[in-house]
């Protein structure tokens, strides 16, 4: 602090108790966190702390607890994990200087501002007007240094899980267990999946045990019964990283979905492909043909996807809304992000046509089989198999097609900030594609967009093994090194000290996890009441909801009639006029899609998304959740979610009363007495209202629910900073006095 400055009241640090093993690296007092762009009255004063896990801001005054936020068990409201930081920018307002800080860099000026750009799209600004200049400089350098770890083992997750393991040993308590999601790191997980899909002509192969063949494939893969292990070893020599063809999923008609890498030797290519195709053909009951889809030739590459994501992030988060209002929609379109989303959905739907419509097996081929293949194979299975639209099923899909299949999360997420050229948000693109399908078929998925958003955020919390490594082998190697360093005996269960992200109880309370449950979900086990009888719900084949899908009444054979000038936006036929025109012959795939879209949607059957440009929507909860200007108080989709949750909760309470009234079923377990209380642990976040409650939604609901937009963006205003000019390289005005008159 400056000498002579009056001493301000001190306050107690309240780092969450679960992080007792955090090391405070540096801290500075009397820091202002800028909340509002228009006035400083809402700004918070407090202490800025850098630990070996996160950047933590501790307000001087105890914050009022809001019900409108997800309460994270590992992170406070003002905390940012170091791995979530994308850029650390220091600014000196008076000297007109700014610098993007990296690891082990020097700072020649005393910063008056610190701006943190986060990978979850937050932009957070701190001012050091009252803080000591040297202390401010040191904390900025510490944040920059610790957010650029030189080695994977320096990530806090290794320290945390090691300490946690030893504490469970000392205290004698058992770690959390009972994960429902299969890891697919043992033959039994694959056996269950083979049986579940009826893939009788496929077997679990163990030639990659100890990663003897491929460094990026799992130890156990599924291959055709007719392919011998010795043949696979021979073929592996010619495949990139020895990634032999491996099974993903089987259709009830017998057709299979398979992934493989490119064959490097053009001389051997035709011979090897012929043998692989023959083996897959033999695995089909009707000996149907095998179709290959080369994704490198027909889909955007990882650099295109990264560029599009950067542009849409610029538009949604960086550029001030007041400057871009008129061209905002066209800017979104020009970013090409939604165009890429559409390309992946469209191609995946074409694969569905081959598997379901043509009864043909499909091989997805990509040079490395670790990026585009993961997106398409996951989307195809999501469209074809309702099991993957449940929460546990979706998690098993991600575990199988991304984690164990060797998606390079470490490189693509750039956790170590070493190579921006290989960084690409492929998993984020996949989640956006899933959201597009959820947006079109809201009753077909057990999980909500809150779940998808939380899953995307979990990529930046380095306490779980799921999104931290490039391959199962790398995971195994680092964990073995880790166990040696932490003196953990060999043979201990890996989940003890480095669990997957699917153990949500480590991040959220049981009540907050209910935000993952979709009240509209029509699952196989969903129950309904008919004439006082509780029955299992079965979707009728002919039932139809026009709110979900369907062509306009004025559309006949793809031609718009004149009597309806405003056809529904959800009409595929109106969009496909040129493709489905009666003047030209329809291809088999066009007939397949036309026939499918002419029938009612079966929420528990095949789901094909609408994939024309007008059907692609911006995922607002993800891209705009931190933007105050885009937040709708007491409005947005959360209002419908709130009402639906209450209705579902009320139905479940009534069902519980009915079951108690009728008594237990023969041979069943005794039920509580009818006078007993209803369990407080309910499936929905919002509980049914009593008749005396007002029929209005709670005041704390906003369109960004359950995330809070406060204090996460510095917008251009009298007290703002023109962030877009920082990143675009234009002329920079740094003083707040100049900003008020800046019209450039």
C-alpha positions, 0 to 999 in steps of 0.5 A, a space after each residue: 500500500 501507499 504510505 500515508 493512506 488510511 488503513 481500510 477495514 480488513 476482511 476474511 478470505 472465504 475460499 471454499 473449504 473443499 479447496 483447502 489444498 490451494 496455495 495462495 500465490 499472490 494477492 492484492 487488496 483494495 481492488 475494484 471489480 467493475 460491474 456496470 458500464 454505465 455507473 460505478 455504484 454497483 462496482 465491488 471492492 475487495 481482494 484479488 487473489 491468485 492461487 495455483 487453481 484459480 483467480 478469486 475475487 473476495 468482495 469486502 462486503 458479504 455478497 447477497 445470496 441470489 437464487 438465480 445462480 447455479 451454486 458451484 461447490 468448487 468455485 465461488 461466484 467471482 472465481 475463474 479457473 486458471 485453465 479458463 483464462 484465454 488472455 490476460 491484458 494489463 492496461 495503464 490508463 494514464 500512459 496509454 499502454 496495454 500489454 497481453 501477458 504470457 508466462 515469465 514476462 516482464 511488465 514495465 508499467 504499473 497496471 491501472 486495469 486488469 482485463 481477463 478474457 475467459 474461454 467461457 466467454 466472460 470478460 472481467 475487468 478489475 481496477 487498481 485505483 486504490 491498490 498499491 502499484 507494485 502489488 497490482 503488478 505482482 498479482 497480474 504477473 502471477 495470474 499470467 504465469 500460473 495460467 500458462 503451465 509448462 507441464 500438465 502435472 502443474 495443473 491443480 487437478 493433480 495436486 488436488 486429487 493426490 491430497 484428496 486420495 491421501 486424506 481418504 486413506 488417513 481418515 478411513 472414509 471411502 471416496 465417492 463411487 457408483 458412477 453410472 456412466 461406463 468408462 469403456 476402459 474394460 471389455 465388459 463395458 463394450 460387451 454390454 454395448 454389443 448386446 444392447 445394440 444386437 451386434 452379434 457379428 462383432 467382438 471385443 478385441 484386446 490386441 491393443 492392451 498396453 497400447 501395443 498397437 496404437 497410442 491413441 486408441 483405447 485398449 479394447 475395441 470392437 471389430 468384426 468377428 471375421 477379422 483375426 487379430 493377426 490380420 488387424 496387426 498386419 493392417 495397422 502398420 499402414 494406417 495412420 497411428 495404427 488406428 485400425 477400423 473400430 465399431 461405433 454402433 449397430 442398427 437393429 437392421 444389422 448395418 454398422 457404423 465404423 470409424 477408421 483413419 486414412 491408409 498412408 500407403 497408396 499401394 496397399 490402400 485398395 487391398 486393405 480396404 477391400 479386406 476390411 469392407 468384406 469383413 464388415 459386409 460379412 457382419 451384416 445379416 443381409 450382406 449389405 454393401 459398405 459405404 465409405 464417407 471421407 469427412 476430410 473432403 466434405 466437411 470444414 477443417 479444424 482451422 475453419 471451425 476455429 476461425 468461425 468460432 473466433 468470429 462469432 465470439 467477437 460478434 456476441 461478446 466483444 463488439 458492443 451491441 449499440 455499434 452492431 445492432 443493425 448488422 448483427 444478424 448478418 454478422 452472425 451469418 457471415 461468421 460461418 459458425 451456423 453454416 458449419 453447424 448445418 454442414 455437420 448436421 446435414 452430413 450426419 443426416 445423410 449417414 442416417 439415410 444410408 444406415 436406416 434407409 439403405 440398410 447399409 453399413 458406413 465407414 467414417 474415414 478421416 486422416 487421423 480419425 480423432 476430430 471430425 469422425 467424433 462429431 459425426 459418429 456422435 450425431 449419427 448415434 444421437 439421431 438413431 438411438 434414443 438411449 443416447 438422448 438420456 443423460 446417462 446414455 449421452 454421457 456414455 456416448 461422449 465417453 465412448 466417441 470422444 474420450 476413449 476414441 482419442 480426441 485430443 482435448 489437451 491440444 484442441 482446448 489448448 490447456 497449456 497454451 502452447 500451440 494456438 494453431 492446433 486449437 479448435 472448439 470441436 467439442 463445442 461445435 458438437 454440443 451446439 449441434 446437439 442443442 440445435 436438435 434439442 431446440 427442434 425436438 424439445 421432448 426427445 432429450 432427457 437433459 436441458 441446455 443448462 446441462 450442455 452449458 455446464 458440460 462445456 464449462 467443465 472443460 475448463 475445470 482441471 479437476 477431472 480426467 475427462 477433458 484433460 488428455 489427448 488419448 487413453 494412453 496419455 491419461 494412463 502415463 500421466 496417472 502412473 507418473 502421478 501415482 509415483 510422485 504422490 506415493 500411491 500404491 499400484 492397483 488402486 482404483 484410478 477413479 479414487 484420485 482422478 474421477 471423470 466429470 460425470 460425478 456431478 456431485 463434486 460440482 453441484 448439489 442434488 437440488 442444482 443437478 435437477 436443473 439438468 432434467 428436462 420436464 418435457 422429456 418423453 422417455 420410455 420409462 415416463 409415466 402418465 395417468 389415464 382414468 386414474 390409472 398410472 400407465 407407462 407412456 408410449 408415444 402413439 405413432 400417429 400423434 402429432 404436434 404442429 409446434 414441433 415440426 411439419 410443413 405449412 398447409 399451403 405446401 404441396 409437393 414442395 411448392 408453396 401455394 398462394 393462399 398462405 403468404 407466411 409459411 411456418 419457419 419450421 417447414 422443410 418442404 418450403 425450404 427444399 422447393 428447388 430440391 423437391 420440385 416435381 419438375 425433377 426426379 427425386 433421388 432416393 435420399 430426397 425421397 427418404 427425407 421427404 417421407 420421413 418429414 411427412 410423418 409424425 415425429 417419434 420422440 423415441 425413434 429416429 430423429 432427423 433435424 431440419 438442416 436448412 439455413 433458416 432452421 439454424 438458431 443461435 444458442 443464446 444461453 451459451 453465447 449471450 449468457 454474460 451479456 447484460 444487454 441481451 438478458 431478458 428480466 423475468 422472461 425468455 425460455 426459463 419462464 416456460 421451463 419454470 411453469 413446466 417444471 411446476 406442472 411435472 412436479 405437481 403430476 409426480 406428487 399426485 402420482 405419489 398420492 395415487 400409489 399410496 392410496 391404492 397401496 403397494 403392488 403384490 410382492 412390492 416393497 411397502 409404501 409410506 403411509 398416506 399421511 407421511 410427507 412427500 420427499 423433498 428430493 424431487 426431480 424438478 428444480 421448481 416445485 409445484 406451487 400451492 393454490 395460495 401462491 400467486 401465478 407469476 414466475 419468481 422475480 429472480 428469473 432472467 433469460 440467462 438463468 441459471 447463470 448471472 450476467 452481472 460483472 462479467 463484461 465491460 461494455 463500451 460506455 462512459 466507464 467502459 473500455 473498447 475491448 473490440 479495439 484491443 483485439 482488432 488492432 485499431 487505434 486504442 483510447 485508454 483513458 476513461 475521459 477520452 472514451 466518453 467522447 470517442 466516436 471512432 
